[in-house]
């Protein structure tokens, strides 16, 4: 492979943002027909480098060659016209449109009559008529059929006729991937494509990528997940602090080698979960029922409890009621039946703010949509749960936040939780996913809550950040906080939890102490089976 001229060459790429060198004269090359991993910690410069390739950023210095020719990319349109496609980490979908409409959006050509120089175009303006022509020529049935054929060909399970707002995050990720595959691309860049996928979906995605490469496509995967790199890539380039550390054949290294290259030190993967004396229940759920936005019952009689100093791991495949349960607990969604008790007090009728004041902290699964105010600064986001308290007020009669105190608080969180930013006045929406996650974790943990809901707390984090977050959670546990850990990572559930509950189709179908848990049984219950070989529904109907 190394004897052939590179398909892509990026030479001396240099890019700065205020106070930060994101790419420090990086050299990066990819060969035709390979799956090339771009590996690094959150904030290492991976996404920035690929956004330069895709025309979203302009480099301060450096050059790009594609197929041996100089390439000037000034916009994503230039990249797409060249044959480059990119699936972004954060969804770029229009919720009210269907899957098919999102996939074909931007691909419909103007009506041919609008290219003939006719007077009507000059009189009324070309662009409105082009939009009208696209609308008039859109054949919904035909486009649905074409998108469905593409999805089936690549093994992507998604209904073209469903609206994006009805999809869970895993399904939305599949739509993003389908958008890229629907276009005629030669080089496909995937930015953290598995962040919200289940293990089975990851396996299917990798099968798809192998088929694409066999047909001549070239793939770049941006990731921090070592297992993905060793499973799917041919070569890997490692970045650290904006610099290229090395490019190696994947087969020549193991995960420990890659982790050391990523963070510059040995990474400890073992979890030190020492025994903690459990206290009273901090959360009790009894016969909890809830419905989704369509009025369909999603939770069907949940009974759970979490005690002081305990981590209860809630295991389940995405879409089995975890998100609705989270919304019910924090007050974003009403319960239709049952009770929620926090520290011995019923909270079903309390507002979100009242539950926060009662000792509830929440790390939501979607950090950008639910975990922060993207347009506000780190200072404001760090204080958003506590700005009403005396600590952040100018005085007893004050109605505004004491910005000096709030900034000191934000700076303390940034330092303690290793949030890598040039300044706390930066908007939270400009942070990388991992750095934003660490900020949210710090904000929620430092409140000394009675109950901490950690929903996918390490999703999208690199190995170093995962190590840090897990240790922080265990420190919180040792301080007596009850933790409800919601995760689709079975390894994380097994390693972090004192007890494990499995949720399937809105019901708790299995509960066991971690010491007695069997990984195979847990996985079986997550998929709707039991260790007796029946389905969970059959087991409920025939308990004998």
CORQUI-V818710 format. One record per residue. N is the residue number from 0. RES is the residue in three letters. SS is DSSP state (@ for helix, = for strand, . for the rest). D_CENTER is the distance of its C-alpha to the mean C-alpha in Angstrom with 1 decimal. Layout:
BEGIN
n->N res->RES ss->SS d_center->D_CENTER
n->N res->RES ss->SS d_center->D_CENTER
END
This chain:
BEGIN
n->0 res->UNK ss->. d_center->33.0
n->1 res->UNK ss->. d_center->33.8
n->2 res->UNK ss->. d_center->37.2
n->3 res->UNK ss->. d_center->35.8
n->4 res->UNK ss->. d_center->35.1
n->5 res->UNK ss->. d_center->31.4
n->6 res->UNK ss->. d_center->29.7
n->7 res->UNK ss->= d_center->27.8
n->8 res->UNK ss->= d_center->29.0
n->9 res->UNK ss->= d_center->27.4
n->10 res->UNK ss->= d_center->30.0
n->11 res->UNK ss->= d_center->30.1
n->12 res->UNK ss->= d_center->27.0
n->13 res->UNK ss->= d_center->27.1
n->14 res->UNK ss->= d_center->24.9
n->15 res->UNK ss->= d_center->25.1
n->16 res->UNK ss->= d_center->23.7
n->17 res->UNK ss->. d_center->25.7
n->18 res->UNK ss->. d_center->26.2
n->19 res->UNK ss->= d_center->23.8
n->20 res->UNK ss->= d_center->24.5
n->21 res->UNK ss->= d_center->21.3
n->22 res->UNK ss->= d_center->23.1
n->23 res->UNK ss->= d_center->26.4
n->24 res->UNK ss->= d_center->28.5
n->25 res->UNK ss->= d_center->26.2
n->26 res->UNK ss->= d_center->27.8
n->27 res->UNK ss->= d_center->25.6
n->28 res->UNK ss->= d_center->27.0
n->29 res->UNK ss->= d_center->25.9
n->30 res->UNK ss->. d_center->28.4
n->31 res->UNK ss->. d_center->28.9
n->32 res->UNK ss->. d_center->27.6
n->33 res->UNK ss->. d_center->25.3
n->34 res->UNK ss->= d_center->21.7
n->35 res->UNK ss->= d_center->21.1
n->36 res->UNK ss->= d_center->18.3
n->37 res->UNK ss->= d_center->17.4
n->38 res->UNK ss->= d_center->16.5
n->39 res->UNK ss->= d_center->16.2
n->40 res->UNK ss->. d_center->14.9
n->41 res->UNK ss->. d_center->12.5
n->42 res->UNK ss->. d_center->15.1
n->43 res->UNK ss->. d_center->17.3
n->44 res->UNK ss->. d_center->17.6
n->45 res->UNK ss->@ d_center->15.9
n->46 res->UNK ss->@ d_center->14.1
n->47 res->UNK ss->@ d_center->17.3
n->48 res->UNK ss->@ d_center->19.5
n->49 res->UNK ss->@ d_center->18.0
n->50 res->UNK ss->@ d_center->18.0
n->51 res->UNK ss->@ d_center->21.6
n->52 res->UNK ss->@ d_center->22.2
n->53 res->UNK ss->. d_center->20.8
n->54 res->UNK ss->. d_center->22.9
n->55 res->UNK ss->. d_center->20.4
n->56 res->UNK ss->. d_center->22.0
n->57 res->UNK ss->. d_center->25.6
n->58 res->UNK ss->. d_center->26.5
n->59 res->UNK ss->. d_center->29.2
n->60 res->UNK ss->= d_center->30.8
n->61 res->UNK ss->= d_center->30.6
n->62 res->UNK ss->= d_center->31.0
n->63 res->UNK ss->= d_center->29.4
n->64 res->UNK ss->= d_center->31.3
n->65 res->UNK ss->= d_center->30.4
n->66 res->UNK ss->. d_center->32.8
n->67 res->UNK ss->. d_center->35.1
n->68 res->UNK ss->= d_center->35.4
n->69 res->UNK ss->= d_center->34.3
n->70 res->UNK ss->. d_center->31.3
n->71 res->UNK ss->. d_center->30.8
n->72 res->UNK ss->. d_center->27.5
n->73 res->UNK ss->. d_center->27.7
n->74 res->UNK ss->. d_center->25.1
n->75 res->UNK ss->@ d_center->22.5
n->76 res->UNK ss->@ d_center->25.5
n->77 res->UNK ss->@ d_center->27.4
n->78 res->UNK ss->@ d_center->24.7
n->79 res->UNK ss->@ d_center->24.5
n->80 res->UNK ss->@ d_center->28.3
n->81 res->UNK ss->@ d_center->28.5
n->82 res->UNK ss->. d_center->26.4
n->83 res->UNK ss->= d_center->23.0
n->84 res->UNK ss->= d_center->19.8
n->85 res->UNK ss->= d_center->16.3
n->86 res->UNK ss->= d_center->12.9
n->87 res->UNK ss->. d_center->10.7
n->88 res->UNK ss->. d_center->7.1
n->89 res->UNK ss->. d_center->7.4
n->90 res->UNK ss->. d_center->9.4
n->91 res->UNK ss->. d_center->13.1
n->92 res->UNK ss->. d_center->14.7
n->93 res->UNK ss->. d_center->17.7
n->94 res->UNK ss->. d_center->17.2
n->95 res->UNK ss->. d_center->21.0
n->96 res->UNK ss->. d_center->21.6
n->97 res->UNK ss->= d_center->21.6
n->98 res->UNK ss->@ d_center->19.5
n->99 res->UNK ss->@ d_center->22.6
n->100 res->UNK ss->@ d_center->23.2
n->101 res->UNK ss->@ d_center->19.8
n->102 res->UNK ss->@ d_center->20.4
n->103 res->UNK ss->@ d_center->23.9
n->104 res->UNK ss->. d_center->23.4
n->105 res->UNK ss->. d_center->25.1
n->106 res->UNK ss->. d_center->26.9
n->107 res->UNK ss->. d_center->29.9
n->108 res->UNK ss->. d_center->32.9
n->109 res->UNK ss->. d_center->35.5
n->110 res->UNK ss->. d_center->38.6
n->111 res->UNK ss->@ d_center->41.2
n->112 res->UNK ss->@ d_center->43.7
n->113 res->UNK ss->@ d_center->41.7
n->114 res->UNK ss->@ d_center->42.4
n->115 res->UNK ss->. d_center->46.2
n->116 res->UNK ss->. d_center->46.9
n->117 res->UNK ss->. d_center->48.3
n->118 res->UNK ss->@ d_center->49.5
n->119 res->UNK ss->@ d_center->47.1
n->120 res->UNK ss->@ d_center->44.1
n->121 res->UNK ss->@ d_center->45.8
n->122 res->UNK ss->@ d_center->47.2
n->123 res->UNK ss->@ d_center->44.1
n->124 res->UNK ss->. d_center->41.3
n->125 res->UNK ss->@ d_center->39.5
n->126 res->UNK ss->@ d_center->35.9
n->127 res->UNK ss->@ d_center->36.6
n->128 res->UNK ss->@ d_center->38.6
n->129 res->UNK ss->@ d_center->36.0
n->130 res->UNK ss->@ d_center->33.5
n->131 res->UNK ss->@ d_center->36.2
n->132 res->UNK ss->@ d_center->37.0
n->133 res->UNK ss->@ d_center->33.4
n->134 res->UNK ss->@ d_center->33.4
n->135 res->UNK ss->@ d_center->36.8
n->136 res->UNK ss->@ d_center->36.0
n->137 res->UNK ss->. d_center->32.7
n->138 res->UNK ss->. d_center->33.4
n->139 res->UNK ss->@ d_center->30.8
n->140 res->UNK ss->@ d_center->32.1
n->141 res->UNK ss->@ d_center->32.3
n->142 res->UNK ss->@ d_center->28.8
n->143 res->UNK ss->@ d_center->27.3
n->144 res->UNK ss->@ d_center->29.4
n->145 res->UNK ss->@ d_center->28.3
n->146 res->UNK ss->@ d_center->24.6
n->147 res->UNK ss->@ d_center->25.2
n->148 res->UNK ss->@ d_center->27.2
n->149 res->UNK ss->@ d_center->24.6
n->150 res->UNK ss->@ d_center->21.9
n->151 res->UNK ss->@ d_center->24.6
n->152 res->UNK ss->@ d_center->25.6
n->153 res->UNK ss->. d_center->22.2
n->154 res->UNK ss->. d_center->21.5
n->155 res->UNK ss->. d_center->18.6
n->156 res->UNK ss->. d_center->19.0
n->157 res->UNK ss->. d_center->18.7
n->158 res->UNK ss->. d_center->21.5
n->159 res->UNK ss->. d_center->22.5
n->160 res->UNK ss->. d_center->24.3
n->161 res->UNK ss->. d_center->21.6
n->162 res->UNK ss->= d_center->20.3
n->163 res->UNK ss->@ d_center->16.6
n->164 res->UNK ss->@ d_center->16.7
n->165 res->UNK ss->@ d_center->17.7
n->166 res->UNK ss->. d_center->14.8
n->167 res->UNK ss->. d_center->11.9
n->168 res->UNK ss->@ d_center->8.3
n->169 res->UNK ss->@ d_center->9.3
n->170 res->UNK ss->@ d_center->12.4
n->171 res->UNK ss->@ d_center->11.1
n->172 res->UNK ss->@ d_center->9.2
n->173 res->UNK ss->@ d_center->12.7
n->174 res->UNK ss->@ d_center->14.4
n->175 res->UNK ss->@ d_center->12.9
n->176 res->UNK ss->@ d_center->14.2
n->177 res->UNK ss->@ d_center->17.4
n->178 res->UNK ss->@ d_center->18.0
n->179 res->UNK ss->@ d_center->18.3
n->180 res->UNK ss->@ d_center->20.4
n->181 res->UNK ss->@ d_center->22.6
n->182 res->UNK ss->. d_center->23.8
n->183 res->UNK ss->. d_center->26.3
n->184 res->UNK ss->. d_center->24.5
n->185 res->UNK ss->. d_center->25.9
n->186 res->UNK ss->= d_center->23.0
n->187 res->UNK ss->= d_center->19.4
n->188 res->UNK ss->= d_center->16.6
n->189 res->UNK ss->= d_center->13.1
n->190 res->UNK ss->= d_center->10.5
n->191 res->UNK ss->. d_center->7.9
n->192 res->UNK ss->. d_center->8.7
n->193 res->UNK ss->. d_center->8.1
n->194 res->UNK ss->. d_center->4.6
n->195 res->UNK ss->. d_center->5.2
n->196 res->UNK ss->. d_center->8.9
n->197 res->UNK ss->. d_center->11.7
n->198 res->UNK ss->@ d_center->14.2
n->199 res->UNK ss->@ d_center->16.6
n->200 res->UNK ss->@ d_center->14.4
n->201 res->UNK ss->@ d_center->13.6
n->202 res->UNK ss->@ d_center->17.4
n->203 res->UNK ss->@ d_center->18.1
n->204 res->UNK ss->@ d_center->16.0
n->205 res->UNK ss->@ d_center->17.8
n->206 res->UNK ss->@ d_center->21.1
n->207 res->UNK ss->@ d_center->20.5
n->208 res->UNK ss->@ d_center->19.9
n->209 res->UNK ss->@ d_center->23.1
n->210 res->UNK ss->@ d_center->25.0
n->211 res->UNK ss->@ d_center->24.0
n->212 res->UNK ss->@ d_center->25.2
n->213 res->UNK ss->@ d_center->28.3
n->214 res->UNK ss->. d_center->29.0
n->215 res->UNK ss->. d_center->28.9
n->216 res->UNK ss->. d_center->25.4
n->217 res->UNK ss->= d_center->23.9
n->218 res->UNK ss->= d_center->20.2
n->219 res->UNK ss->= d_center->18.3
n->220 res->UNK ss->= d_center->15.0
n->221 res->UNK ss->= d_center->13.1
n->222 res->UNK ss->= d_center->11.6
n->223 res->UNK ss->. d_center->12.4
n->224 res->UNK ss->. d_center->12.7
n->225 res->UNK ss->@ d_center->16.5
n->226 res->UNK ss->@ d_center->16.9
n->227 res->UNK ss->@ d_center->15.4
n->228 res->UNK ss->@ d_center->17.7
n->229 res->UNK ss->@ d_center->20.7
n->230 res->UNK ss->@ d_center->20.2
n->231 res->UNK ss->@ d_center->19.7
n->232 res->UNK ss->. d_center->21.0
n->233 res->UNK ss->. d_center->24.6
n->234 res->UNK ss->= d_center->24.3
n->235 res->UNK ss->= d_center->21.9
n->236 res->UNK ss->= d_center->22.1
n->237 res->UNK ss->= d_center->21.0
n->238 res->UNK ss->= d_center->20.5
n->239 res->UNK ss->= d_center->21.1
n->240 res->UNK ss->. d_center->21.6
n->241 res->UNK ss->. d_center->21.9
n->242 res->UNK ss->= d_center->24.4
n->243 res->UNK ss->= d_center->24.7
n->244 res->UNK ss->= d_center->25.7
n->245 res->UNK ss->= d_center->26.6
n->246 res->UNK ss->= d_center->26.2
n->247 res->UNK ss->= d_center->27.1
n->248 res->UNK ss->= d_center->27.6
n->249 res->UNK ss->@ d_center->25.0
n->250 res->UNK ss->@ d_center->27.7
n->251 res->UNK ss->@ d_center->29.5
n->252 res->UNK ss->. d_center->27.0
n->253 res->UNK ss->. d_center->25.2
n->254 res->UNK ss->@ d_center->22.0
n->255 res->UNK ss->@ d_center->24.1
n->256 res->UNK ss->@ d_center->25.4
n->257 res->UNK ss->@ d_center->22.0
n->258 res->UNK ss->@ d_center->20.7
n->259 res->UNK ss->@ d_center->24.0
n->260 res->UNK ss->@ d_center->23.7
n->261 res->UNK ss->@ d_center->20.2
n->262 res->UNK ss->@ d_center->21.2
n->263 res->UNK ss->. d_center->24.9
n->264 res->UNK ss->. d_center->25.8
n->265 res->UNK ss->. d_center->25.8
n->266 res->UNK ss->. d_center->22.7
n->267 res->UNK ss->. d_center->23.6
n->268 res->UNK ss->. d_center->21.6
n->269 res->UNK ss->. d_center->23.9
n->270 res->UNK ss->. d_center->23.2
n->271 res->UNK ss->. d_center->26.3
n->272 res->UNK ss->. d_center->26.1
n->273 res->UNK ss->. d_center->29.6
n->274 res->UNK ss->. d_center->31.4
n->275 res->UNK ss->. d_center->31.2
n->276 res->UNK ss->. d_center->33.8
n->277 res->UNK ss->. d_center->32.3
n->278 res->UNK ss->. d_center->33.5
n->279 res->UNK ss->. d_center->33.7
n->280 res->UNK ss->= d_center->31.0
n->281 res->UNK ss->= d_center->28.7
n->282 res->UNK ss->= d_center->26.9
n->283 res->UNK ss->= d_center->28.8
n->284 res->UNK ss->= d_center->27.8
n->285 res->UNK ss->= d_center->30.7
n->286 res->UNK ss->= d_center->30.7
n->287 res->UNK ss->= d_center->27.7
n->288 res->UNK ss->= d_center->27.3
n->289 res->UNK ss->= d_center->25.0
n->290 res->UNK ss->= d_center->24.5
n->291 res->UNK ss->. d_center->21.8
n->292 res->UNK ss->. d_center->22.4
n->293 res->UNK ss->. d_center->24.7
n->294 res->UNK ss->. d_center->26.8
n->295 res->UNK ss->. d_center->25.8
n->296 res->UNK ss->= d_center->25.9
n->297 res->UNK ss->= d_center->22.6
n->298 res->UNK ss->= d_center->23.7
n->299 res->UNK ss->= d_center->27.1
n->300 res->UNK ss->= d_center->28.8
n->301 res->UNK ss->= d_center->26.4
n->302 res->UNK ss->= d_center->28.3
n->303 res->UNK ss->= d_center->26.6
n->304 res->UNK ss->= d_center->27.5
n->305 res->UNK ss->= d_center->26.1
n->306 res->UNK ss->= d_center->28.7
n->307 res->UNK ss->. d_center->29.1
n->308 res->UNK ss->. d_center->27.8
n->309 res->UNK ss->. d_center->26.0
n->310 res->UNK ss->= d_center->22.5
n->311 res->UNK ss->= d_center->22.1
n->312 res->UNK ss->= d_center->19.3
n->313 res->UNK ss->= d_center->18.2
n->314 res->UNK ss->= d_center->17.4
n->315 res->UNK ss->. d_center->16.6
n->316 res->UNK ss->. d_center->15.0
n->317 res->UNK ss->. d_center->12.4
n->318 res->UNK ss->. d_center->14.7
n->319 res->UNK ss->. d_center->17.6
n->320 res->UNK ss->. d_center->17.8
n->321 res->UNK ss->@ d_center->15.4
n->322 res->UNK ss->@ d_center->14.0
n->323 res->UNK ss->@ d_center->17.6
n->324 res->UNK ss->@ d_center->18.8
n->325 res->UNK ss->@ d_center->16.6
n->326 res->UNK ss->@ d_center->17.9
n->327 res->UNK ss->@ d_center->21.4
n->328 res->UNK ss->@ d_center->21.4
n->329 res->UNK ss->@ d_center->20.4
n->330 res->UNK ss->. d_center->22.8
n->331 res->UNK ss->. d_center->20.7
n->332 res->UNK ss->. d_center->22.2
n->333 res->UNK ss->. d_center->25.8
n->334 res->UNK ss->. d_center->26.9
n->335 res->UNK ss->. d_center->29.5
n->336 res->UNK ss->= d_center->31.2
n->337 res->UNK ss->= d_center->31.1
n->338 res->UNK ss->= d_center->30.7
n->339 res->UNK ss->= d_center->28.2
n->340 res->UNK ss->= d_center->30.0
n->341 res->UNK ss->= d_center->28.7
n->342 res->UNK ss->. d_center->31.2
n->343 res->UNK ss->. d_center->33.9
n->344 res->UNK ss->= d_center->33.5
n->345 res->UNK ss->= d_center->32.4
n->346 res->UNK ss->. d_center->29.6
n->347 res->UNK ss->. d_center->29.1
n->348 res->UNK ss->. d_center->31.0
n->349 res->UNK ss->. d_center->29.5
n->350 res->UNK ss->. d_center->27.3
n->351 res->UNK ss->@ d_center->23.9
n->352 res->UNK ss->@ d_center->25.8
n->353 res->UNK ss->@ d_center->28.4
n->354 res->UNK ss->@ d_center->25.9
n->355 res->UNK ss->@ d_center->24.5
n->356 res->UNK ss->@ d_center->28.1
n->357 res->UNK ss->. d_center->28.8
n->358 res->UNK ss->. d_center->26.5
n->359 res->UNK ss->= d_center->23.1
n->360 res->UNK ss->= d_center->19.9
n->361 res->UNK ss->= d_center->16.4
n->362 res->UNK ss->= d_center->13.0
n->363 res->UNK ss->. d_center->10.9
n->364 res->UNK ss->. d_center->7.8
n->365 res->UNK ss->. d_center->6.8
n->366 res->UNK ss->. d_center->8.0
n->367 res->UNK ss->. d_center->9.2
n->368 res->UNK ss->. d_center->10.9
n->369 res->UNK ss->. d_center->12.2
n->370 res->UNK ss->. d_center->12.1
n->371 res->UNK ss->. d_center->14.1
n->372 res->UNK ss->. d_center->16.6
n->373 res->UNK ss->. d_center->15.3
n->374 res->UNK ss->. d_center->18.9
n->375 res->UNK ss->. d_center->20.4
n->376 res->UNK ss->= d_center->21.0
n->377 res->UNK ss->@ d_center->19.7
n->378 res->UNK ss->@ d_center->23.1
n->379 res->UNK ss->@ d_center->22.7
n->380 res->UNK ss->@ d_center->19.2
n->381 res->UNK ss->@ d_center->20.5
n->382 res->UNK ss->@ d_center->23.4
n->383 res->UNK ss->. d_center->22.1
n->384 res->UNK ss->. d_center->22.8
n->385 res->UNK ss->. d_center->26.1
n->386 res->UNK ss->. d_center->27.7
n->387 res->UNK ss->. d_center->30.3
n->388 res->UNK ss->. d_center->31.6
n->389 res->UNK ss->@ d_center->34.7
n->390 res->UNK ss->@ d_center->32.9
n->391 res->UNK ss->@ d_center->31.3
n->392 res->UNK ss->= d_center->34.3
n->393 res->UNK ss->. d_center->37.3
n->394 res->UNK ss->. d_center->39.8
n->395 res->UNK ss->. d_center->40.8
n->396 res->UNK ss->. d_center->41.4
n->397 res->UNK ss->. d_center->38.4
n->398 res->UNK ss->. d_center->36.0
n->399 res->UNK ss->. d_center->33.7
n->400 res->UNK ss->= d_center->31.4
n->401 res->UNK ss->. d_center->33.0
n->402 res->UNK ss->@ d_center->30.9
n->403 res->UNK ss->@ d_center->32.4
n->404 res->UNK ss->@ d_center->31.5
n->405 res->UNK ss->@ d_center->28.0
n->406 res->UNK ss->@ d_center->27.6
n->407 res->UNK ss->@ d_center->29.0
n->408 res->UNK ss->@ d_center->26.5
n->409 res->UNK ss->@ d_center->23.6
n->410 res->UNK ss->@ d_center->25.1
n->411 res->UNK ss->@ d_center->25.6
n->412 res->UNK ss->@ d_center->21.9
n->413 res->UNK ss->@ d_center->20.9
n->414 res->UNK ss->@ d_center->23.6
n->415 res->UNK ss->@ d_center->23.1
n->416 res->UNK ss->. d_center->19.3
n->417 res->UNK ss->. d_center->19.4
n->418 res->UNK ss->. d_center->17.4
n->419 res->UNK ss->. d_center->18.5
n->420 res->UNK ss->. d_center->19.8
n->421 res->UNK ss->. d_center->23.2
n->422 res->UNK ss->. d_center->24.1
n->423 res->UNK ss->. d_center->22.9
n->424 res->UNK ss->. d_center->24.0
n->425 res->UNK ss->. d_center->21.1
n->426 res->UNK ss->= d_center->18.9
n->427 res->UNK ss->@ d_center->15.7
n->428 res->UNK ss->@ d_center->13.9
n->429 res->UNK ss->@ d_center->15.2
n->430 res->UNK ss->. d_center->13.5
n->431 res->UNK ss->. d_center->11.0
n->432 res->UNK ss->@ d_center->7.6
n->433 res->UNK ss->@ d_center->9.4
n->434 res->UNK ss->@ d_center->12.5
n->435 res->UNK ss->@ d_center->11.3
n->436 res->UNK ss->@ d_center->10.0
n->437 res->UNK ss->@ d_center->13.4
n->438 res->UNK ss->@ d_center->15.2
n->439 res->UNK ss->@ d_center->14.0
n->440 res->UNK ss->@ d_center->14.9
n->441 res->UNK ss->@ d_center->18.2
n->442 res->UNK ss->@ d_center->19.0
n->443 res->UNK ss->@ d_center->18.7
n->444 res->UNK ss->@ d_center->20.4
n->445 res->UNK ss->. d_center->23.2
n->446 res->UNK ss->. d_center->24.4
n->447 res->UNK ss->. d_center->25.9
n->448 res->UNK ss->. d_center->24.8
n->449 res->UNK ss->. d_center->26.5
n->450 res->UNK ss->= d_center->23.4
n->451 res->UNK ss->= d_center->19.8
n->452 res->UNK ss->= d_center->17.1
n->453 res->UNK ss->= d_center->14.1
n->454 res->UNK ss->= d_center->11.4
n->455 res->UNK ss->. d_center->8.8
n->456 res->UNK ss->. d_center->10.1
n->457 res->UNK ss->. d_center->9.3
n->458 res->UNK ss->. d_center->5.8
n->459 res->UNK ss->. d_center->5.4
n->460 res->UNK ss->. d_center->9.0
n->461 res->UNK ss->. d_center->12.2
n->462 res->UNK ss->@ d_center->15.2
n->463 res->UNK ss->@ d_center->17.0
n->464 res->UNK ss->@ d_center->14.5
n->465 res->UNK ss->@ d_center->13.9
n->466 res->UNK ss->@ d_center->17.7
n->467 res->UNK ss->@ d_center->18.0
n->468 res->UNK ss->@ d_center->15.7
n->469 res->UNK ss->@ d_center->17.4
n->470 res->UNK ss->@ d_center->20.7
n->471 res->UNK ss->@ d_center->20.2
n->472 res->UNK ss->@ d_center->19.4
n->473 res->UNK ss->@ d_center->22.5
n->474 res->UNK ss->@ d_center->24.5
n->475 res->UNK ss->@ d_center->23.6
n->476 res->UNK ss->@ d_center->24.8
n->477 res->UNK ss->@ d_center->27.9
n->478 res->UNK ss->. d_center->28.7
n->479 res->UNK ss->. d_center->28.9
n->480 res->UNK ss->. d_center->25.7
n->481 res->UNK ss->= d_center->24.6
n->482 res->UNK ss->= d_center->21.0
n->483 res->UNK ss->= d_center->19.2
n->484 res->UNK ss->= d_center->16.4
n->485 res->UNK ss->= d_center->14.1
n->486 res->UNK ss->= d_center->12.3
n->487 res->UNK ss->. d_center->11.9
n->488 res->UNK ss->. d_center->13.0
n->489 res->UNK ss->@ d_center->16.8
n->490 res->UNK ss->@ d_center->17.7
n->491 res->UNK ss->@ d_center->16.0
n->492 res->UNK ss->@ d_center->17.8
n->493 res->UNK ss->@ d_center->21.0
n->494 res->UNK ss->@ d_center->21.1
n->495 res->UNK ss->@ d_center->20.2
n->496 res->UNK ss->. d_center->21.9
n->497 res->UNK ss->. d_center->25.5
n->498 res->UNK ss->= d_center->25.4
n->499 res->UNK ss->= d_center->23.1
n->500 res->UNK ss->= d_center->23.0
n->501 res->UNK ss->= d_center->21.7
n->502 res->UNK ss->= d_center->20.7
n->503 res->UNK ss->= d_center->21.6
n->504 res->UNK ss->. d_center->22.2
n->505 res->UNK ss->. d_center->22.3
n->506 res->UNK ss->= d_center->24.8
n->507 res->UNK ss->= d_center->24.9
n->508 res->UNK ss->= d_center->26.5
n->509 res->UNK ss->= d_center->26.8
n->510 res->UNK ss->= d_center->27.1
n->511 res->UNK ss->= d_center->28.3
n->512 res->UNK ss->= d_center->28.7
n->513 res->UNK ss->@ d_center->26.6
n->514 res->UNK ss->@ d_center->30.0
n->515 res->UNK ss->@ d_center->31.0
n->516 res->UNK ss->. d_center->27.8
n->517 res->UNK ss->. d_center->27.8
n->518 res->UNK ss->@ d_center->24.6
n->519 res->UNK ss->@ d_center->26.0
n->520 res->UNK ss->@ d_center->26.9
n->521 res->UNK ss->@ d_center->23.6
n->522 res->UNK ss->@ d_center->21.9
n->523 res->UNK ss->@ d_center->24.8
n->524 res->UNK ss->@ d_center->24.4
n->525 res->UNK ss->@ d_center->20.7
n->526 res->UNK ss->. d_center->21.8
n->527 res->UNK ss->. d_center->24.8
n->528 res->UNK ss->= d_center->27.5
n->529 res->UNK ss->. d_center->29.6
n->530 res->UNK ss->. d_center->31.4
n->531 res->UNK ss->. d_center->34.5
n->532 res->UNK ss->. d_center->33.2
n->533 res->UNK ss->. d_center->33.1
n->534 res->UNK ss->= d_center->30.3
n->535 res->UNK ss->@ d_center->29.2
n->536 res->UNK ss->@ d_center->31.0
n->537 res->UNK ss->@ d_center->34.2
n->538 res->UNK ss->@ d_center->34.0
n->539 res->UNK ss->@ d_center->34.0
n->540 res->UNK ss->@ d_center->36.9
n->541 res->UNK ss->. d_center->38.8
n->542 res->UNK ss->. d_center->38.2
n->543 res->UNK ss->. d_center->41.2
END
